[in-house]
Amino acid sequence: MASQLKYYLDQNYKRFHRPELLDSDPLFFVHQYSNPFDQEAVALFSALLSYGNVKQIKKSVSLLLNVFEDFGGPHRAIFQFASKKGQKTFLNEMTHWKHRLNDPRDLIALIVLYADVLERYQSLGDYLVSIHRSSLLESWHFWVTDWKKKGKKIGGPYFSHLLSSPLDGSACKRLCMLFRWMVRKDKIDVGLWQTGSPLLTQQGFSPNQLFLPLDTHVGSLCQLLGLTQKKTLNWKMTEEVTEAFRVLTPKDPVRYDFSLCRLGILDLCQKRWNVEICEQCQLQPVCLFREVEKKSF
Ligand code: SF4
C-alpha cells in the first residue's frame, strides 16, 4: 500500500513540482533575488505574511519589497530601517500598508529583531543552528518565544500572530513552510540553511528534520490519502502526517508538499468527487473518494 501511494505521489510530483508553477506561490518572491542574504530576508517576510488569500498576500509582500528595493534591496534595507530614524522613514513609506491583522508597526518589530540577529550572526539561519544544533524544534521554540516577547514592545497588538511555535500546539504552517524553503534544496526550494551555505558559519539543518506545512487543503488531502484520521488541524496532525510521509521518503519527508499544495492553489481538487476533475488527478487511484465512488455503483 505504501509503495502504491508513493508511486502516485511521485506522479503528482512530476506534474506539479516545477519552477514554472512558482508564480502561484509566495516562494516566487524569493526566486526574484539571487543574493542569498536578500533571499533569506524575502523568505522570512513572505512566509510570515502568507496568511489570507493569495491576492492579498501578493499585494502585501510586493508593496513591502518595493520599499525595500527603494532602499538598496532587502538585506541592506533591514539595517537602514532598524534605526530610530529608519523606523520613521519606513512608517512614512508604508502609511497605507495593512495585511489583515497586521500593520506597519509589526513589520518594524520584525525588522528590528531581524537586524539584531544579523548584527550578531551571519544570518537568521546561522542564529537558529547556533541555538540548539541537534533539534530544529528547540531552536524554533527558543527563537519564536524570544521574538514574541521582544516584539510585543515594538509591534502592534497583533504582532504575535506572525509567529507560532509547535510547542504551543498550532499547526505552524507558515514557519514549517519557511523551514522547507530554506532547508530543502532543489529547483523549487533554495536550501540556504543547509551545511555549506554562505549564510552559515556552522553545520546546517537537514531536510529530514522538516515538518509538513499543513493548511486546510493539504490537511484534507492527507485525510483523503488515508494519512490521518484527525479532524483538527494542529501540531499533532502535523507530526502524524510528517511521520507518514517519512515512511515513504525518510530523508525528505516534505518532498511532496509543493506538488500537493498545487492541487489546492490551482483549484484542481474540490475535496469531493467530481468526475471531470478527479479523472485527471494523479492521486485518484489512492484517494478515498475513489473508493466511495466505486461502492456507490
Ligand atoms: S481524486 Fe479528486 S478528490 Fe481525490 S485528491 Fe484528486 S482531485 Fe481531489
Residues whose N, C-alpha, C, O or C-beta is under 5 A from the ligand:
A	BS01	SF4	L268 C269 Q270 K271 R272 W273 I277 C278 C281 L283 Q284 C287 F289
